[in-house]
């Protein structure tokens, strides 16, 4: 559990993202291994050799492990016991052992990973390294144009005869190396002014440093985004409020991330701290958030523009397309981030290929709906805003999504029909009518004379011709024959409108006019069923 804290709590502060060191290629997986290794160093549990020295300096590995443990606990007085402070060059003093231990730890922390398993764990040391028997190398650093080798050496000891310490030749190089490879002035200021101690395995000064950089980045991003928002709101652009929300939301945090990235390149944090912070999680999250919001803004802009041009079908396609690209962006960002952490994305994709077959079988219905969506958009039997009759259902199309189509019925309820099913239904697009048919059959009493029928048909035709909304052609009023229940007159015409309420008002007036004409000429309309004889 502590190992998880060590690795994942820095995610909160991973605003410090972007490549931070040119000579480090550590990934999160390696950091996990290193974190475990550090915890093992804190517990002196020798694997091969039973140490006789109380400080485990019997072997090169024991001495190096003891130094790392003391430095990790910030006990630099104890760390000096692992340094050979004899015969130091002029200008250096054994009384400054704690400073040399702190500086050496900073050099190693900033530039190296040392695998203790590769360090010899016998009192004799490594006898095959072509070095003197009393000396072993444990690290190599590139400093400028030359390689600097760090040594352990065996020195006399009154207790067990000889012990291993970090050599005085290595210590002699520490002051010069610290100037090139140690902490910078910012980090040194935090080290000097923040109390010693650790929280979740990070030193308190590291926490203070990260919080300070986070606060400064946000403070620098705030006025910039406020100015951009103020300028946007002063424009006449109809989407200015939506754009302003993006500026003060994802763009502000993305800008803060970039500022931290630029700043982290010039910091001298320990390499493990920097790499564990440099997971890219906040960079990826803010970038995805920004792209997600920009896609929404683009959708709103294009929808307004295409709607003004009358391209409602194209505008209705924007939402599913936007959702598709959003999901695609999220998947690609996740894969890139996982590659950055050190995962084998190629193996993951190969596994997804096999799993994709099973997923396709499990999501058969979803695939059918997607194909149905493609069919609906390609053939375009209906569009958003159309009044349609779908089987026994009549309503207005509100949205054609990737999975289903939303219909608003005449009762104002909402019905979602899967696109796979909709593509197979018989669709009557009422809104596609350029005009609406007016057709009715009038049954007159058999007592009506031929002269009356002629006058009635002529007057009805005149009524249709004088009504503004009725088209001139085709227009027919005919005596169609002798029906079972009465003399039948057929009325046929078209009302020149696509609006159902307008048609209903015209039909209302025509029906009333027909009734008045029939009554005017002394006839009457009879029902379809004759009365039953007593």
C-alpha positions in Angstrom: 0.0 0.0 0.0 2.9 2.4 0.8 4.3 1.6 -2.6 1.1 2.7 -4.2 1.1 6.0 -2.3 4.7 6.5 -3.4 3.7 6.3 -7.1 0.2 7.5 -7.4 -0.2 10.4 -5.0 2.1 12.4 -7.2 -0.6 12.2 -9.9 -2.3 15.0 -8.0 0.7 17.2 -8.8 1.4 15.9 -12.3 0.8 19.3 -13.7 4.6 19.1 -13.9 4.4 17.2 -17.1 6.5 16.9 -20.2 10.0 15.6 -20.6 12.1 16.8 -17.8 15.6 15.3 -18.2 17.5 14.5 -21.3 19.4 11.7 -19.7 16.5 9.8 -18.1 14.1 7.4 -19.8 12.4 6.1 -16.7 8.9 4.9 -17.0 6.2 4.4 -14.4 6.8 0.6 -14.5 10.4 1.2 -13.7 9.5 3.7 -11.0 7.3 1.1 -9.3 10.3 -1.3 -9.2 12.5 1.4 -7.9 10.0 2.4 -5.2 10.0 -1.2 -4.0 13.7 -1.3 -4.0 13.9 1.8 -1.8 11.6 0.2 0.7 13.7 -2.9 0.8 16.8 -0.7 1.5 15.1 0.7 4.6 14.9 -2.8 6.2 18.4 -4.3 6.5 17.7 -7.8 5.4 20.8 -9.2 3.7 20.2 -11.8 1.1 23.6 -13.5 0.9 25.9 -12.3 3.6 25.4 -12.1 7.3 26.9 -8.8 8.3 29.1 -8.6 11.4 29.5 -4.8 11.3 26.6 -3.0 13.1 26.3 -0.7 10.1 26.5 -3.5 7.5 29.8 -2.2 6.0 31.2 -5.7 5.6 30.6 -5.7 1.9 30.3 -3.1 -0.9 26.5 -3.7 -1.2 26.0 -3.4 2.6 27.9 -0.1 2.8 26.0 1.4 -0.2 22.7 0.2 1.1 23.4 1.6 4.6 24.3 5.0 3.1 21.1 5.1 1.0 19.1 4.2 4.1 20.6 6.9 6.3 20.3 9.5 3.5 16.7 8.5 2.9 15.9 9.0 6.6 17.8 12.4 6.3 20.2 11.2 9.0 23.3 12.7 7.5 25.3 12.3 10.6 24.9 8.6 10.3 25.5 8.8 6.6 29.0 10.1 7.3 29.9 6.7 8.8 29.8 5.3 5.3 32.2 7.9 3.9 36.0 7.6 3.9 36.8 11.1 5.2 40.6 10.4 5.5 43.2 12.1 3.3 40.8 14.6 1.7 42.3 17.2 -0.6 43.1 20.7 0.4 40.0 22.8 0.9 37.9 19.9 2.2 37.5 18.9 5.8 36.2 15.8 7.6 34.1 18.1 9.7 31.9 18.8 6.7 31.0 15.2 6.3 27.3 15.8 6.6 27.4 18.3 3.8 29.3 15.9 1.6 26.8 13.2 2.3 23.9 15.5 1.5 25.5 16.7 -1.7 26.4 13.1 -2.8 22.9 12.0 -2.3 21.6 14.9 -4.4 24.0 14.0 -7.2 22.9 10.4 -7.2 19.2 11.2 -6.8 19.2 13.6 -9.7 21.2 11.5 -12.2 21.2 7.8 -11.4 19.3 4.7 -10.6 21.5 2.3 -8.8 20.5 -1.4 -8.8 21.9 -2.8 -5.6 21.6 -6.3 -6.9 24.5 -5.5 -9.3 26.8 -4.4 -6.4 29.0 -7.2 -5.0 27.9 -8.6 -1.6 31.1 -10.3 -0.4 33.8 -8.9 1.9 36.4 -9.4 -0.9 34.5 -7.2 -3.4 34.3 -7.7 -7.1 37.6 -9.5 -8.1 36.8 -9.4 -11.8 36.5 -5.7 -12.4 40.2 -5.0 -13.2 40.4 -2.7 -10.2 42.6 -2.9 -7.1 41.3 -5.5 -4.7 40.4 -2.8 -2.2 38.2 -0.8 -4.6 34.9 -1.4 -6.3 33.0 0.9 -8.8 29.3 1.4 -8.1 28.2 4.2 -10.5 29.2 6.1 -13.6 28.0 9.6 -14.4 28.5 11.7 -17.6 29.7 15.2 -16.4 30.4 17.4 -19.3 32.8 15.7 -21.7 34.1 13.1 -19.3 32.8 10.1 -17.4 33.1 10.2 -13.6 33.3 6.9 -11.8 32.1 6.5 -8.2 34.1 4.1 -6.0 33.7 2.1 -2.8 36.9 1.1 -1.0 38.0 -1.1 1.8 39.5 0.6 4.8 40.9 -0.7 8.1 38.5 -1.2 11.0 39.3 -2.1 14.6 36.3 -4.2 15.0 36.2 -6.7 12.1 39.5 -5.9 10.4 38.2 -4.0 7.4 35.0 -2.4 6.2 33.8 -0.8 3.0 33.1 3.0 2.6 32.5 5.4 -0.3 36.1 6.3 -1.3 37.8 9.6 -0.5 38.7 9.9 -4.2 34.9 10.0 -4.9 34.3 12.5 -2.2 37.0 14.7 -3.6 34.9 15.1 -6.7 31.7 15.9 -4.9 32.0 19.7 -4.6 32.8 20.2 -8.3 30.1 17.6 -9.4 27.5 19.3 -7.2 28.0 22.6 -9.0 27.2 20.8 -12.3 24.8 18.0 -11.3 23.4 19.0 -7.9 20.3 21.0 -6.9 19.7 24.4 -8.3 19.1 27.6 -6.2 15.3 27.1 -6.2 15.5 23.6 -4.8 18.2 24.6 -2.3 16.0 27.5 -1.0 13.2 25.0 -0.3 15.6 22.5 1.3 16.9 25.3 3.6 13.6 26.7 4.6 11.3 23.7 4.8 11.6 21.4 7.8 12.9 17.9 7.4 10.5 15.0 7.2 8.6 12.9 4.7 4.9 12.6 3.7 3.9 9.6 1.6 7.7 8.9 1.0 8.3 12.4 -0.4 10.3 14.9 1.5 8.4 17.9 2.8 10.4 20.3 0.7 9.4 18.3 -2.4 5.8 18.7 -1.5 6.3 22.4 -0.8 8.1 22.8 -4.1 5.3 21.1 -6.1 2.5 23.0 -4.4 4.4 26.3 -5.0 4.8 25.5 -8.7 1.2 24.6 -9.0 0.0 27.8 -7.4 2.4 30.0 -9.5 1.3 28.3 -12.7 -2.4 28.9 -12.0 -1.8 32.5 -10.9 0.0 33.2 -14.2 -2.8 31.5 -16.2 -5.6 33.4 -14.4 -5.0 36.9 -15.8 -4.3 35.7 -19.3 -7.6 33.7 -19.5 -9.5 36.6 -17.9 -8.3 39.0 -20.5 -9.2 36.6 -23.3 -12.6 36.0 -21.8 -13.2 39.8 -21.5 -12.3 40.3 -25.2 -14.5 37.5 -26.3 -17.6 38.8 -24.4 -17.2 42.1 -26.1 -17.5 40.6 -29.6 -20.9 40.2 -31.3 -20.3 36.5 -31.9 -23.3 34.5 -31.0 -21.2 31.7 -29.5 -19.1 34.0 -27.3 -20.4 32.8 -24.0 -19.7 29.1 -24.8 -16.2 30.1 -26.0 -15.6 32.1 -22.8 -16.5 29.1 -20.7 -13.8 27.1 -22.6 -11.2 29.8 -22.0 -11.8 30.0 -18.3 -12.2 26.2 -18.0 -10.1 23.7 -19.9 -7.9 26.3 -21.6 -6.9 27.8 -18.3 -5.8 24.5 -16.8 -4.1 23.5 -20.1 -2.1 26.7 -20.0 -1.1 26.1 -16.4 0.1 22.6 -17.4 2.2 24.1 -20.2 3.7 26.7 -17.9 4.7 23.9 -15.5 6.2 21.9 -18.3 8.4 24.9 -19.3 9.3 25.5 -15.6 10.1 21.8 -14.8 12.7 21.7 -17.6 14.7 24.2 -15.5 14.3 22.6 -12.1 16.7 20.2 -10.4 14.3 17.8 -8.6 15.5 14.3 -7.9 15.1 12.1 -10.9 12.7 9.6 -9.3 10.5 12.5 -8.0 10.5 14.2 -11.3 9.7 11.0 -13.3 7.0 9.9 -10.9 5.4 13.4 -11.3 6.1 13.3 -15.0 3.3 10.8 -15.7 1.6 13.2 -18.1 -1.8 12.5 -16.6 -2.8 16.1 -16.1 -1.4 17.1 -19.5 -3.5 14.4 -21.1 -6.6 15.1 -19.1 -6.5 18.8 -19.7 -5.8 18.3 -23.4 -8.7 15.8 -23.8 -10.9 18.2 -21.9 -9.9 21.1 -24.1 -10.4 19.1 -27.3 -13.7 17.8 -26.0 -14.9 21.3 -25.4 -13.7 22.6 -28.7 -15.5 19.9 -30.5 -18.7 20.9 -28.7 -18.1 24.6 -29.7 -17.4 23.6 -33.3 -20.7 21.5 -33.3 -22.6 24.6 -32.1 -21.1 26.8 -34.8 -21.6 24.4 -37.7 -25.1 23.6 -36.5 -26.1 27.2 -36.5 -24.5 27.9 -39.8 -26.0 24.9 -41.6 -29.4 25.5 -40.1 -29.4 29.0 -41.5 -28.6 27.6 -44.9 -31.5 25.1 -44.6 -29.2 22.0 -44.3 -31.1 20.5 -41.3 -30.1 17.0 -42.3 -26.4 17.8 -42.2 -26.9 19.7 -38.9 -28.6 16.6 -37.3 -25.5 14.6 -38.3 -23.2 16.8 -36.2 -24.1 15.4 -32.8 -23.3 11.7 -33.6 -20.2 12.7 -35.5 -19.0 14.8 -32.6 -19.6 12.0 -30.2 -17.7 9.6 -32.4 -14.7 11.9 -32.6 -14.8 12.6 -28.9 -14.7 8.8 -28.2 -11.9 8.4 -30.7 -9.9 11.2 -29.1 -10.4 9.6 -25.6 -9.1 6.2 -26.9 -6.1 7.7 -28.7 -5.2 9.8 -25.7 -5.4 6.8 -23.4 -3.1 4.7 -25.6 -0.6 7.5 -25.9 -0.6 8.0 -22.2 -0.1 4.3 -21.5 2.8 4.2 -24.0 4.3 7.2 -22.1 4.0 5.2 -18.8 5.9 2.3 -20.3 3.1 -0.1 -21.2 3.4 -2.1 -24.4 0.6 -0.6 -26.4 1.2 -3.0 -29.3 0.5 -6.0 -27.1 -2.6 -4.2 -25.7 -3.9 -3.6 -29.2 -3.2 -7.2 -30.2 -5.2 -8.3 -27.2 -7.9 -5.9 -28.1 -8.0 -7.5 -31.6 -8.9 -10.9 -30.0 -11.2 -9.3 -27.5 -12.8 -7.2 -30.2 -14.2 -10.4 -31.8 -15.9 -11.3 -28.6 -17.0 -7.7 -28.1 -18.5 -7.6 -31.6 -20.5 -10.7 -30.9 -21.7 -9.3 -27.6 -22.6 -6.0 -29.2 -24.4 -7.4 -32.2 -27.4 -5.2 -31.6 -25.3 -2.1 -31.2 -23.6 -2.8 -34.5 -26.9 -3.3 -36.2 -28.1 0.0 -34.9 -25.0 1.7 -36.2 -25.5 0.2 -39.6 -29.2 1.3 -39.4 -27.9 4.9 -38.6 -25.7 4.8 -41.7 -28.7 3.7 -43.8 -30.9 6.4 -42.4 -28.4 9.1 -43.2 -27.4 7.8 -46.6 -31.0 7.3 -47.9 -32.5 10.1 -45.8 -36.1 8.8 -45.6 -36.7 11.2 -42.7 -35.0 14.3 -41.3 -34.9 16.1 -38.0 -38.1 18.1 -37.7 -40.2 15.9 -40.1 -43.6 14.8 -39.1 -43.7 11.0 -39.9 -45.9 8.0 -39.6 -44.0 5.0 -38.5 -46.4 2.0 -38.5 -49.1 3.0 -36.0 -46.9 5.8 -34.6 -47.2 9.4 -35.7 -44.8 12.1 -34.4 -42.0 14.5 -35.1 -38.4 13.5 -35.5 -36.3 15.3 -32.9 -32.9 13.5 -33.2 -31.3 10.8 -35.2 -28.5 9.4 -32.9 -26.0 6.6 -33.4 -28.1 4.1 -31.6 -31.7 5.3 -31.8 -34.0 8.0 -33.2 -36.0 10.2 -30.8 -39.7 10.8 -31.8 -42.0 13.4 -30.2 -45.5 12.1 -30.6 -48.7 14.2 -31.0 -49.4 13.5 -27.3 -46.0 15.2 -26.5 -44.5 12.0 -25.2 -41.0 10.9 -26.4 -40.4 7.5 -28.0 -36.9 6.1 -28.8 -36.8 3.7 -31.7 -33.6 1.6 -32.4 -32.2 2.6 -35.8 -31.9 -1.1 -36.8 -35.6 -1.5 -36.4 -36.4 1.9 -37.9 -34.5 1.1 -41.1 -36.9 -1.8 -41.7 -40.1 0.0 -40.9 -42.5 1.5 -43.4 -41.9 5.2 -43.1 -44.5 7.8 -44.3 -42.9 11.2 -44.3 -45.8 13.5 -43.9 -43.6 16.6 -43.9 -42.4 15.8 -47.4 -45.8 16.5 -48.9 -45.7 19.7 -51.1 -49.6 19.9 -50.7 -52.3 18.1 -48.8 -55.2 16.3 -50.5 -58.8 17.2 -49.7 -61.1 14.3 -50.5 -64.6 13.6 -49.3 -67.7 11.7 -50.5 -71.2 13.2 -49.9 -74.3 11.0 -49.8 -77.5 12.8 -50.7 -81.1 11.6 -50.1 -82.6 9.7 -53.0 -85.4 12.2 -53.1 -82.8 14.7 -54.6 -83.6 15.5 -58.2 -81.1 15.7 -61.1 -81.4 19.4 -61.3 -80.6 19.7 -57.6 -77.6 17.5 -58.0 -76.3 19.7 -60.9 -76.7 22.9 -58.9 -75.1 21.4 -55.8 -72.0 20.1 -57.7 -71.6 23.5 -59.5 -71.8 25.4 -56.3 -69.3 23.2 -54.5 -66.9 23.5 -57.4 -67.3 27.3 -57.3 -66.7 27.2 -53.5 -63.4 25.3 -54.1 -62.3 27.7 -56.9 -62.9 30.8 -54.7 -61.0 29.4 -51.7 -57.5 30.9 -51.7 -55.6 27.9 -50.3 -57.2 25.4 -52.8 -55.1 24.7 -55.9 -56.8 25.2 -59.3 -55.7 21.8 -60.6 -56.6 19.1 -60.1 -60.0 20.0 -58.9 -63.1 17.7 -59.4 -66.7 17.6 -58.1 -68.6 14.8 -59.7 -71.7 12.8 -59.3 -70.1 9.4 -58.9 -73.2 7.1 -58.8 -76.0 5.5 -57.0 -74.8 4.2 -53.7 -76.4 1.7 -51.4 -77.4 4.4 -49.0 -77.7 7.5 -51.2 -76.7 9.5 -54.2 -72.9 9.9 -54.0 -71.0 13.1 -55.0 -67.2 12.9 -55.0 -65.2 16.0 -54.1 -61.4 16.0 -54.8 -58.9 18.9 -54.6 -55.5 19.8 -53.1 -54.9 22.4 -50.4 -51.6 24.3 -51.2 -49.9 24.0 -47.8 -47.7 21.6 -45.9 -48.9 22.8 -42.6 -51.4 20.5 -41.0 -53.1 23.2 -38.9 -53.6 25.3 -42.0 -55.1 22.4 -43.9 -57.4 21.6 -41.1 -58.7 25.2 -41.0 -59.3 25.2 -44.8 -61.1 21.8 -44.6 -63.2 23.1 -41.8 -64.4 26.0 -43.9 -65.0 23.8 -47.0 -67.1 21.3 -45.1 -69.3 24.0 -43.6 -69.7 25.5 -47.0 -70.7 22.2 -48.5 -73.3 21.7 -45.8 -74.8 25.1 -46.5 -74.9 24.4 -50.3 -76.7 21.1 -49.8 -79.3 22.7 -47.4 -79.7 25.7 -49.7 -80.8 23.5 -52.6 -83.4 21.5 -50.5 -81.5 18.3 -50.1 -79.9 16.6 -47.2 -76.9 14.4 -46.3 -77.7 10.9 -45.3 -75.6 8.6 -43.1 -73.6 5.7 -44.5 -75.9 3.2 -42.8 -79.6 3.2 -43.6 -82.0 3.2 -40.7 -83.3 -0.2 -39.8 -87.0 -0.8 -40.7 -89.4 -1.4 -37.9 
